[in-house]
Amino acid sequence: MLPKIDTPIFDIELPISKKVIKVKPFTVKEEKLLLFAQQSNSDKSIIESVMQVCNNCLVEDIDVRKLASFELEYLFIKLRAVSINNIIKLNILDEKNSTEDTPVYIQTDLNLDDAEIKVNSEKEIADRIKLDDTYSIKLRYPAYSQLDAIDMKPNEDKAAGDIAVSLISSVIESVYNQDGSEVYVLDDYNQEEKDEFLSSLTSKNFAQIQEFLSLAPVLYSKIKYENEEGDKFERELRGLADFFMLA
């Protein structure tokens, strides 16, 4: 019988929720999952693979599908750093020297230890909004599982306004009265009941929720690089797609 390799355990603290998650490094099996997803060039495939890899590497019982999207991205990036290497090679299109037929790429290093969750506003964004003298709502940052359930492409049957309402619905966690004796968790209700409640919100309420959503924290890093002529560039990476698709 072949020997069993001891697997180290690492703690990763999520920067916004402050949850500490115990993980083990991923293996060749998970690397193959990620490679296939990267080659597919599909955002959906990438996210599904990232969730699967994170789930496979958890030491404790946590549903990664319920993590806020940016914290799942952060968890994956830090997991990748402890599993393989904290340095990844990025290939960035050299727009100055590339042509339509012959793209030229600049290779540069990204240190994953520099990746952080960046808050998009200097002011504190309230996660609770007062609707009237009786009720308020508690907001949450949506998880990928919720965003994945929303068809983001307008079509004949689904207008852009409908998509916005679905996004707003995913952000509201609960409705409660001022003394907390009544709490209504939105996930406990069907879509028709949610739509009826959302239609009762004022334009001001919608604007407040949209601000909360638009200013959500984001996985972030900044890289500096130069081309063969010595021209210097700087680029911000925002969100998992930038980290993943340039590798």
C-alpha positions as CSV (number, residue, x, y, z in Angstrom):
1,M,0.0,0.0,0.0
2,L,1.3,3.4,-0.9
3,P,2.0,5.8,2.0
4,K,-0.6,8.4,2.9
5,I,0.7,12.0,2.7
6,D,-0.1,14.2,5.7
7,T,-2.0,17.3,4.7
8,P,-1.3,20.6,6.4
9,I,-4.2,22.8,7.6
10,F,-4.3,26.5,7.1
11,D,-6.5,29.3,8.6
12,I,-7.8,31.9,6.2
13,E,-9.6,34.9,7.7
14,L,-12.2,36.6,5.5
15,P,-11.5,40.3,5.7
16,I,-15.1,41.6,5.9
17,S,-17.1,39.0,7.8
18,K,-14.0,38.1,9.9
19,K,-14.8,34.4,9.6
20,V,-11.8,32.2,10.0
21,I,-12.0,29.2,7.7
22,K,-9.8,26.1,7.9
23,V,-8.6,24.7,4.6
24,K,-6.2,22.1,3.2
25,P,-4.3,22.7,0.0
26,F,-5.9,21.6,-3.2
27,T,-4.5,18.7,-5.2
28,V,-3.9,17.8,-8.8
29,K,-7.6,16.9,-9.1
30,E,-8.6,20.5,-8.3
31,E,-5.9,21.9,-10.5
32,K,-7.4,20.0,-13.4
33,L,-10.8,21.4,-12.6
34,L,-9.4,25.0,-12.8
35,L,-7.5,24.3,-16.0
36,F,-10.6,23.0,-17.8
37,A,-12.6,26.0,-16.6
38,Q,-9.9,28.5,-17.7
39,Q,-9.7,26.9,-21.1
40,S,-13.5,27.1,-21.5
41,N,-13.3,30.9,-21.2
42,S,-16.7,30.9,-19.5
43,D,-17.3,33.0,-16.4
44,K,-20.0,30.5,-15.3
45,S,-17.6,27.6,-15.6
46,I,-14.9,29.5,-13.7
47,I,-17.1,30.3,-10.8
48,E,-18.6,26.8,-10.6
49,S,-15.0,25.4,-10.6
50,V,-13.9,27.9,-7.9
51,M,-16.8,27.0,-5.7
52,Q,-16.1,23.3,-6.2
53,V,-12.4,23.7,-5.4
54,C,-13.0,25.7,-2.3
55,N,-15.6,23.2,-1.1
56,N,-13.3,20.3,-1.7
57,C,-10.6,22.0,0.4
58,L,-12.7,22.9,3.4
59,V,-11.9,21.1,6.7
60,E,-15.1,22.2,8.3
61,D,-18.8,22.2,7.3
62,I,-19.3,25.6,5.6
63,D,-21.5,26.3,2.6
64,V,-19.2,28.3,0.3
65,R,-22.2,29.0,-1.9
66,K,-23.5,31.3,0.8
67,L,-20.3,33.4,1.1
68,A,-20.5,36.9,-0.3
69,S,-19.1,36.8,-3.8
70,F,-16.0,38.9,-3.0
71,E,-15.2,36.8,0.0
72,L,-15.4,33.6,-2.0
73,E,-13.0,35.1,-4.5
74,Y,-10.6,36.1,-1.6
75,L,-10.8,32.6,-0.1
76,F,-9.9,31.1,-3.5
77,I,-7.0,33.4,-4.1
78,K,-5.5,32.7,-0.7
79,L,-6.2,29.0,-1.1
80,R,-4.3,29.0,-4.4
81,A,-1.4,30.8,-2.7
82,V,-1.0,28.1,0.0
83,S,-1.7,25.3,-2.4
84,I,0.8,26.1,-5.3
85,N,2.6,29.4,-5.0
86,N,1.8,32.9,-4.0
87,I,3.4,34.1,-7.3
88,I,1.4,33.7,-10.6
89,K,2.4,34.7,-14.1
90,L,0.1,37.1,-15.9
91,N,0.0,37.7,-19.6
92,I,-1.1,41.2,-20.5
93,L,-1.8,42.3,-24.0
94,D,0.8,44.9,-25.2
95,E,-1.7,47.2,-26.9
96,K,1.2,49.4,-28.3
97,N,3.0,46.6,-30.2
98,S,0.1,44.3,-30.9
99,T,-1.7,44.1,-34.2
100,E,-5.1,42.5,-35.1
101,D,-3.3,39.5,-36.5
102,T,-0.3,39.3,-34.2
103,P,-1.0,39.9,-30.5
104,V,2.0,40.6,-28.3
105,Y,1.9,39.9,-24.6
106,I,3.8,41.2,-21.6
107,Q,4.5,38.7,-18.9
108,T,4.6,40.0,-15.3
109,D,4.4,38.5,-11.8
110,L,1.5,39.0,-9.4
111,N,2.1,38.3,-5.7
112,L,-1.2,36.9,-4.4
113,D,-0.2,38.0,-0.9
114,D,-0.8,41.5,-2.1
115,A,-4.4,40.7,-3.1
116,E,-6.9,42.4,-0.8
117,I,-10.6,43.2,-0.4
118,K,-11.0,46.9,-1.3
119,V,-13.9,48.9,0.0
120,N,-15.2,51.1,-2.8
121,S,-16.2,54.0,-0.7
122,E,-14.6,56.1,2.1
123,K,-18.0,56.5,3.8
124,E,-19.6,53.8,5.7
125,I,-22.5,52.2,3.8
126,A,-25.4,51.3,6.0
127,D,-26.7,47.7,5.7
128,R,-30.0,48.7,7.3
129,I,-32.5,51.0,5.7
130,K,-35.6,52.4,7.5
131,L,-38.6,52.1,5.2
132,D,-41.2,53.8,7.4
133,D,-42.0,54.3,11.1
134,T,-42.6,50.6,11.5
135,Y,-40.4,48.6,9.3
136,S,-36.7,48.4,8.2
137,I,-34.7,46.1,6.0
138,K,-31.4,44.4,6.5
139,L,-29.1,44.1,3.5
140,R,-26.5,41.6,2.6
141,Y,-23.9,41.2,-0.2
142,P,-25.1,38.6,-2.6
143,A,-23.4,35.2,-3.0
144,Y,-22.5,33.8,-6.3
145,S,-25.2,31.2,-6.0
146,Q,-27.7,34.0,-5.9
147,L,-26.2,35.9,-8.7
148,D,-25.9,32.8,-10.8
149,A,-29.7,32.3,-10.5
150,I,-30.3,35.7,-12.2
151,D,-30.2,35.9,-16.0
152,M,-28.2,39.1,-16.5
153,K,-29.0,39.4,-20.2
154,P,-32.1,41.3,-21.2
155,N,-34.3,39.7,-23.8
156,E,-37.9,39.7,-25.2
157,D,-39.2,38.2,-21.9
158,K,-36.9,40.0,-19.5
159,A,-36.3,43.7,-19.5
160,A,-33.3,45.4,-17.9
161,G,-35.6,46.7,-15.2
162,D,-36.6,43.2,-14.2
163,I,-33.0,42.2,-13.8
164,A,-32.4,45.2,-11.5
165,V,-35.4,44.1,-9.4
166,S,-34.0,40.6,-9.2
167,L,-30.6,42.0,-8.1
168,I,-32.3,44.2,-5.4
169,S,-34.2,41.1,-4.2
170,S,-31.0,39.2,-3.8
171,V,-29.5,42.0,-1.6
172,I,-32.4,42.1,0.9
173,E,-31.9,39.6,3.7
174,S,-34.9,40.4,5.9
175,V,-37.6,42.9,6.9
176,Y,-38.2,43.6,10.6
177,N,-40.1,46.0,12.8
178,Q,-38.4,48.5,15.1
179,D,-38.5,46.3,18.3
180,G,-37.4,43.2,16.5
181,S,-40.5,41.2,17.4
182,E,-41.3,40.7,13.7
183,V,-38.7,39.4,11.3
184,Y,-39.4,38.3,7.8
185,V,-36.6,36.5,6.0
186,L,-36.9,37.1,2.3
187,D,-35.6,33.7,1.3
188,D,-38.6,32.1,3.0
189,Y,-41.0,33.6,0.5
190,N,-41.7,32.8,-3.2
191,Q,-40.9,35.2,-6.0
192,E,-44.5,36.5,-6.3
193,E,-44.5,37.5,-2.7
194,K,-41.1,39.1,-3.0
195,D,-42.1,41.0,-6.1
196,E,-45.2,42.3,-4.3
197,F,-43.1,43.5,-1.4
198,L,-40.5,45.1,-3.7
199,S,-43.1,47.0,-5.6
200,S,-44.1,48.7,-2.4
201,L,-40.6,50.2,-1.9
202,T,-40.1,53.9,-2.8
203,S,-37.7,55.2,-5.4
204,K,-35.5,56.4,-2.5
205,N,-35.4,52.9,-1.0
206,F,-34.4,51.5,-4.3
207,A,-31.6,54.1,-4.7
208,Q,-30.3,53.3,-1.2
209,I,-30.2,49.6,-2.0
210,Q,-28.5,50.2,-5.4
211,E,-25.9,52.3,-3.7
212,F,-25.2,49.5,-1.2
213,L,-24.8,47.1,-4.1
214,S,-22.7,49.3,-6.3
215,L,-20.3,50.0,-3.5
216,A,-19.7,46.4,-2.6
217,P,-16.1,45.5,-1.7
218,V,-14.1,43.9,-4.4
219,L,-11.1,41.6,-4.7
220,Y,-8.3,44.0,-5.7
221,S,-4.6,44.3,-6.5
222,K,-2.4,46.6,-8.5
223,I,0.5,45.6,-10.8
224,K,3.3,47.5,-12.5
225,Y,5.0,46.2,-15.6
226,E,6.9,47.4,-18.7
227,N,7.2,46.3,-22.3
228,E,10.4,45.5,-24.3
229,E,10.9,49.2,-25.1
230,G,10.9,50.1,-21.3
231,D,7.5,51.8,-21.4
232,K,6.1,51.5,-17.9
233,F,2.5,50.7,-17.2
234,E,0.2,50.2,-14.2
235,R,-3.0,48.2,-14.0
236,E,-5.6,47.6,-11.4
237,L,-7.1,44.1,-11.1
238,R,-10.7,44.0,-9.9
239,G,-12.6,40.8,-9.3
240,L,-11.7,37.2,-9.9
241,A,-12.0,37.4,-13.7
242,D,-9.0,39.8,-13.9
243,F,-6.9,37.5,-11.6
244,F,-8.0,34.3,-13.4
245,M,-8.2,35.1,-17.1
246,L,-4.9,36.9,-17.3
247,A,-3.0,33.9,-15.8
